[in-house]
Structure formats: structure tokens, C-alpha cells
Amino acid sequence: MEFMTALHSTFDDHKPSLFELLSEAQLAGLLPPSLRYLLAVATHRHPRYLLRVLNSFDELYALLMLVVERHYLKTHGGGFTENFYGLKREKALSVGEIPRANIAAASHVREALTLNNADIWKNLAVMVGLPYLKRKLDESYDINAPRALLGAAYTRMPPNPTMKQRFMHYYRWFLRNVYPSMNAAYYFSMLAFNLAYLFDNSKYHSPFMWLIGTRMRRLGEADYRAIAALDELKEGPRGGNLGVTSIFSPRMLGDRALSSLKILLPTSIFALKFLEWWHASDFARQLSRKAAEGIELPPPIVSGLSTLSVKFGPAGQKKAQDSEDKSEKEAPEIEKPPIAASSLLPIFTVPPPQDSEFCPICEQEITTATACQTGFVFCYTCIHRWLEGNHEKQEEFMKGREGKWENGQGRCAVSGRRVLGGTEGLRRVMI
């Protein structure tokens, strides 16, 4: 009577485990920050061409993934990273499982449960639209929520507001008061569906998959045969020219480029892991130190000084030296301040603190830690006002020094370097 146990068993070979689904979700979540990091490194080298691309990264990434995911849903039945794990999406059955039909007529069952065009767009809304919306809301919350600490000037409605100002006021109110509860409900619902899926009490591992009536399955033999047949159909018959398309046609090149991403994904993961190991290992530091031992670096050359020397001659040099000496006498507390490349004026900065727990600007314990692009951490209110140019230290220092110094507006308070995006370039430090 052992066969009776097998007949009543709910074991399903095509049902993926929760750990496979979580691994796929983690891989999909690593793609946006990895691509953003590579784009940021390239932008530092070519800011003129790539800065706008970096500022619109979320929108461009969403459009790119819309094309990629649609291609993989139509050809492979699953998303880009889902195909990497051998998973697919299919319509959920309103009745129980049909194991006998899956064994006897797997191809017919596959055709009946394949996603149609409407199902593909519903899945694209969950796969692309929902992550994009959540990334934008999380980023807006990180930027706007701390502004409530700056006082009522940043939270109250401006007088005679325009439609845009009115919309932004209510949007910020939503981020401060409603979005935290929505975010908690989102994660609690995901946890509840994951637990139900883990104990085989639900077909869906996500509430959004339940809403669109789609579930995750493993690729079977019939799926691989259908994918291979589709590839042969695109290449055309080998004997004869009927149906054969040129490999240089835009459609064929686009299909080949999208299909090659499944080879590029594991290669890029290996390359990123290798770079992470290289920058974190002692071997790379020792190799870089040995390579730099025999290099003699020349003294730095400040651009613009040679032009001034030619223009003014020895008298101009002497006048510039006198002006520099006078500036040093006026501000003896700042040693070797950075020089602005455009105006050639010294920039007002503050020394780095001796203890990392104190803010370099107010020299007090850091509240609402905020990191600048240069790596220094400040109080949010201090660095926000410093970048705006209205901090008390800046106003006090610039009294009588107008036209002789720069107050550091739009620059890091310690290094004096320009902060891309101004206050929008600040990021909170989550501990």
C-alpha cells in the first residue's frame, strides 16, 4: 500500500522552492546598484556626456528592463534573471494540479498556461513598474524626511502657491506621514505570502503575483523544446533561402543582443566579484605600493598661474604675492586653503575633526548623519546650510572678505570640492 502515499502526496516537481525565488529576487535587486556604480565611475571620467544619463538612471533603466523583460517573457516564458535560474511564469490554475496531464501531454498543458499579451503587460507592471516606483519613493523619503528637522520653513505651505508647489507640499506630507506605514504593510504582506508559500498553503509567493493571477514554475522538457524550436524558426531553414533573414537585419541583431544577455549576466557577476576581491585584498594594496615605490611625482601645477605671470609680469607676481600674504594674515587660522579653479580665490573650509563622532562644522556630536560625496559625514542641518551658503560660520568668516575669499557655497566643508547636485547630492547614513 505504499503507492497510496504517493497518490495523496502534494509534491510537485515543477514548483520552485522559496529559496530559489529569494535568490532570484536578490540577483534582480543587485542589478540596478551595480549598473549605477559602473555608470558613476564612467561619469567621473566623462561628466560632460554621462552626467545627464546618471541623473536619469532610474528612468533609463526602467525603459531598458521593459524591453529586456518583454523579450524574455515572450520567448522564454520568464524574466531575465528568472531564466538564469531556470524559472518561468504561467497562468495560475483555478482548480487543483493536473499531474497526469503534465506527464501525458506536457506540450498541450504548456500552451494552455502560456502567458498571453495582456498577461505579459500585467507581469511587466509588477516586474518593472513596481520596483521603479518603490525606488523613487524610497529615494524621495530619504531626501525629504530629514527636512522636517530643519523647522516649519521646510514643511509649511508657501504663500500663494502654484500648482507644482501645492503638489510637492502634499507629496512631502505623504512621504513623512503615510509612506512609512505603506512600506511596512508592503514588507509584512511579502513575509506573509512567503511563509504561506513555504508551507505549501499558497500558490503565490508574492501578493502582486496573486493579484495578476500568475505563478512561478520550473522550466520543463516541453519548455526547452519550445525555446529551441523558436530559435530554429528565427534562424530559418538551412536548406534554401525561404524564410532566411540576414544576420545584419535590425530585428535579428536585436534578438541576438537580447539573447546574449544570459551569457553576459554570469560573466558580469564574476567580474564584479573579482573587482570586489581585488579592491578589498591585501595583495592589491601591496602590488600597488610596490609599483609606486620608484615613481617620482612632479610638484602640482595650478592651472591659470602661468597665464597670470605672463600677463602681469614681475610686478603682477609681486602684487599677487602681497595679496596672498595679506589674505594669510587676515585668516591665520586656515593653513593652505584650497584654491578655486575658476576664480583663483581661496575657499573657506573647516578642519576635519579628531573624533569621527563629531561634526566638522559645528564640532558637536553628529545628529542625523549625512554623507557628502567626498566621504565626510556631517550633521544634516549643518551641511545643508553650508551648501546653501547661509551657515553662521560662513557668514561670520566672510565679513570684510567679500571678493577675497569664497565662502564654500556648493562645496564640501572640509575638502572644498564641488558637490554634484548641491543638497540633492547628500545621502543619509543608516546605522
CORFENCOR-V68686 format. One record per helix or strand of 2 or more residues. SS is the DSSP state (H for helix, E for strand). FROM is the first residue (numbers start at 1). LEN is the number of residues. Records with the same first field share a line. If there is no record, write none. Layout:
SS = FROM-LEN / FROM-LEN
This chain:
H = 2-7 / 18-28 / 47-9 / 57-19 / 80-5 / 99-6 / 106-8 / 117-34 / 152-3 / 163-15 / 179-20 / 207-6 / 221-15 / 250-10 / 261-20 / 282-10 / 305-26 / 380-9 / 392-6 / 422-4
E = 87-5 / 214-5 / 346-2 / 369-3 / 377-3 / 405-2 / 427-2
